[in-house]
Amino acid sequence: MEMLFTVTNSHSRRNKKSLAISFKSLHGQKILRKLVATSDVLVENYLPGTLSKYGLDYPTLSKIYPGLIYASITGYGQTGPYRDRAGYDVMVEAEMGLMHITGEPDRPPVKVGVAVTDLTTGLYCSNGIMAALLARVKTGRGQWIDVALSDCQVATLANIASSALISGESDSGRHGTAHPSIVPYESFPTSDGNIILGGGNDRLYNILCTRLGKPEWILDPRFITNDARVANRSILVPLIAAETEKKTLQEWLEILDGCGLPYAAINDIQSTLTHEHVLARNMIQTVDHPACGEIKLVGSPVKYSEAQPGIRMPPPTLGEHTVQVLEELGMSKKEIEALIVDGVVA
């Protein structure tokens, strides 16, 4: 069987075939049901109840193939008072707490730089699909997976949600790059960029002081423990910044190399995509695209000992594989041409 992704929330369509089809047409619905009968998984992201109008909902399609894994991605899920509300990443970031804790403490909330709620929802959904496929091996039955951006955003509040639930108190708000309970653990300016320094415990703090050329800070009673450093954050952080500003980012990277302290340059996107470690991990791959020619794409982040995941196909153009897929379903060229003329497929 092959995987069928009719409608997805994916940010990358590589390794997928594109079939452009109108499921408002009865012919289009018939074609989709034929595809379902030969497929393992269907993913859709319409508002709850939308596809039932076309006989493409889970109760209907599961009768055609009881082993079907049907995943519905929505803003707020199939149940609950917000089920009929359209959900977009930035709205869910705002309503489900993420935006409130993102940004600088003295400035308004901001969204994350990428659509992170969309991405985490896709990952949760793919995990759910894999689990359902494993369950099907034992039961022979498929199931309907209900994945909501809102649920996934609440889940990814992680330790902050746990702290709020246990304490019953309000969260501590926005901290920029700083850590609410560890000092120093944030971004510091250099003469030509920024660097993250992670003095996560007393030993690491001592290493940092030594590399900064300020060993006297180690035994300073204001900074001798993490609790003291947190209490005197407003004193220590500017002191460190005054030192880091004296050298370039590259100079600090060389000074800190091999010392055991967690540190990192804050890179822009082009610097990231040309980073020596990124390239060594095969995270940038070149493929030939039929319309665009040679293009570079981000590679798979998962490495296997017994397999070589890669980019088998570039992102398709809309409807690029319509004819191919329909021929695989047993349709003749004449039938396909008639469907194109009628606007059922493209």
N, C-alpha and C positions, 0 to 999 in steps of 0.2 A: 504494500500500500504506500501511497505518497502522502505527504503533509499538505493540507489545504489551508491557506491563509486568505480568506475572502476579503476581510477588512482588518487591518492591524493598526496598532499604535506605535509601530516600529519607527525608529529614526533612521534606519538603514535598510534598504530593500535588496542589498546584495544577496546572492545565492537564492533569489526568489524568481519565479516566473510571474509575468503580469498578464492577467486575463481581464480585459475590459468588458463588462457585461451589465446590462440593465436588469436588475431583479424586479423592477416594476412590471416588466413584460412577462406574460405567462410562459413564453418560450425561454426567457432568461431564468425563470424560477425552475423550469424543467431541467435545464442544463445544470444548474447548481445542485439540484437533488441528485443528478447522475454523478456529479463530482463527489458529493457527500458519501455516496454508496461505495466509493473506492478510496476514501480518505480516513485518516486517523484523527485528525484534529481540525476544528474550525475555530477561528478567533474573530470576534466582531466587537465593534465599539459604538453601537447605536444606543439611544435612550431606551430604557426598559419598555418592552412591548412593541417597539417599532417593527421588528422583523416578523412578528406573529401575523401582521396584516398580509404578508406575502407567503405565509406557510414556511418560513425559514427559521422559526424559533426552535428551541431545543425539544420541547414535547413532540413537535411534528417530525423533525429530522431524526430523532432518536428511534422513531418507529421504522424509518428506512434502514438505519444501521444502529442497532442497540449498543454497539461498541464505540460509538462516536464520543470523543472528548470535545465538548463545546465550551469555549471560554468566552465570557462576556466581560469586557472592560468598560466601565462607566465611571462617571465622576463620583457618584454617591451610592452605587450599588443597586441591586434589584429590589431592596426593601427599605423601609424607613421613610421619614417625612420629606427627605430631600431627593427621593429616588427619581423624580421627574425633572430635576434641575440639571441643566447642562453643566459639565465640569471641565474646567481648563486648569492647567498646571498652576498658573499664578494665583487663581482664585482659591484653589485648595491649599497652596502654600500659605495664603493669608488666613483662611478660615480655620485651618487645622494646626496653627501654632508655629510653623516653621519661620514665617516672615518676622514674627515678633522677636525671635531670638537671633536674627541674622542682621548684621550691620554694626555700626559703631554705637557706643553707649549714649553719646550725646546727639545722635542724629536719628531721623525717622527710620522705620523698618525698611528693608530692601528684600527683593527676591534673590534667590541663588542665581549665579551667572548662567547656568543651563537649566533646562526644564527637568530638574532632578526628580520631581514627583512622578512625572511621566516615566522616567527611566526606571525608578525603583518599582513602580507598578508593573512595568514590563517584566522586570526580573522576578518579582513575586509571582506573576502570572506564569512565566515559563517554568518556575519551580513547581507550581501547582499542576501544570500540564504533565510534567515528568512524573510526579507522584501519582496522578490519575492513570497514566499509562502503565505504571508498575502495578497499581491496584487492578487494572483490567486483566493483567496476566493471570491474577489469582481468581478473579470473579467472572471474567468474560464480559463485563458490563462497562460501558462508558459512564460519564457523568457530566453534569453542568457545573462549571467553575464560575463563581461570581466574584470578580475582582474590582474593587473600587479605589480610585485615587485617594479618596478621603481616608479609607481604612489604612491604606499603605502609608500615607503620610503620618497618621497617628502612630503606627507601628515603628516608623523610623525616627520618632522622637527619642527613642532609645533610653539612655540613662536619665535624660532630663525628665521624661515622663515618669520614670520609676521614682525619682526623687520627689517629684510633686505629689504622686499618689501616696507615698509612704509618709511624707511630712505633712501633707495637707496644706502646704504653704504655696504662695506664688513663686514662680520661677524668678531667677535673678536677672532676666532680660538679656540685652545685647552686650557682647564683650569684644566685638571686632575680631581680631586674630588672637586675643588674649584668652587664657583659661580662667574660669571663675575661681578655682581653688588651688592653682599651682602658679608660682612666680619664681623665676621668669619663664614664660612659655608663650611666646608671641612673636610678632614681626618687629624687626628693628631696622632703622634706616642705615644704609651705607652711603658713601659719597656718590654712588651712581646707581643705586637700586635698593632692594630690600632683602633681608634674610630672616628666616624663622630660626629662633634659638629655643631649645627645649631643656631647660634646667629642671627636669622633673623630680629630682630628689636632691638630697644634700651632696651626695658624691658628684652628681652631674653639675650641680651649681658650683662646686669647688673647681671642677675642670674648667668651667666657663670663666670663672674669675681669673684663673691662672692664664688662660689663653688671651684674655682681655688685658693682661698685664696689671691686674688689680688684686693680687693675693690678699691684701689687707681687708677686702670685703668679706673674706671667708669667715673671719672671727668677729666681724662687726656685730655687736649684739642686736642691731636692728635687722640683720639679715641672716642670723646664724641658723635658724630653722625655717622650714617652709611656712609655718604659721606666722612667724615674724616677718617673713618676706611678703606674705599676703597682706598683713596689717600695714606694712610700709611700702606697698606697691607704688604709691605715688612718688616715693623718694627713689627707690631702686631703679625702676624702669627708665626714668630720664637720665640717671647716671650711666646706665648701660648704653642708652641711645647716644649719649655724648661721646662715648668711646667708639661705637660702631661707625659713626659718621666720619671718623678720621681716616678710614681706609675704603678702598673699592670693594665691591662685592667679590671679585675674583681673589683679592688679597685675603679676605676673610675665609673664603672657601679653602685656600691653601693653608692658612693658619690652623683651621679646625680639622683639616684632613687627618683621619686616623686617631683622633683624640678620644673617641667613644661617646662624645656628646651628640645627641640628635640635632641636626641642623639641615637647612635646605634653602637654596636660592628661590626667590619668588619669580618664576619665569612667565613670560608671555606665551601665547599659543604657538607662534612660530618657533620660539626657542624650545618649547616642549616637543614639537614634532620633529625637530632636528637633534634632540638630546641624544647623546651617545648611548645611554642606557636604553632609551626607547627604541633606538635602531637595533641595538644588540638583542633585544627581546622580540624582534621581528614584528613590532607593532605598527609599522608603516609598510604597506605593500603596494606594488604597482600592477595595474591590470589594464587590459585593452577594452575600451568601451566602443560599441559600434557607432555611436553618434558623436562622442566627444574625443575619441582617440585614446591615447595613453593617459590614465589618471591615477592618482595616488589615493589610497583609502586606509583608514585605520584598521588594523588587523584584529584577530581574536585575542582577547585577554586570557583565555583559558588554554593551558598547555597540558597535553596528555602524554603518558609514557608509551601508549600503544596506538596512537593515532596522530595525524597531522592535520588539524583543522586549518582551513584556509579559505580564500575567496575563489570559489569555483566559477562564479558568474558575476559580472559587474551589475550594479543596479539597473533594472530594465527600464526601457521607456514604456509609457502607458500603452497597454495592449500589445506589447511586443510579441507575446507568445500566445495570443488568442487563437490563431489558426492552428498552431502546433498542439495546444491542449485539446481543442475541439476534435482534431483528427485522431488524437489518442483516445478520445471517447467514442470513436467509430463513425464520426460524421464525414460525409463526402464534401469535396470542395464546393459542389453546387449548393449543398445545404448551407454551408458556411457563408458563401457569397450572398445567399438570400437573407441570412440573419444580419449580415453587415448592411445590406440595402435597407432592411426594415429598422435599423438602429438598435437591434437587440444586443449586438456585440460590436466592438470596434478594434 
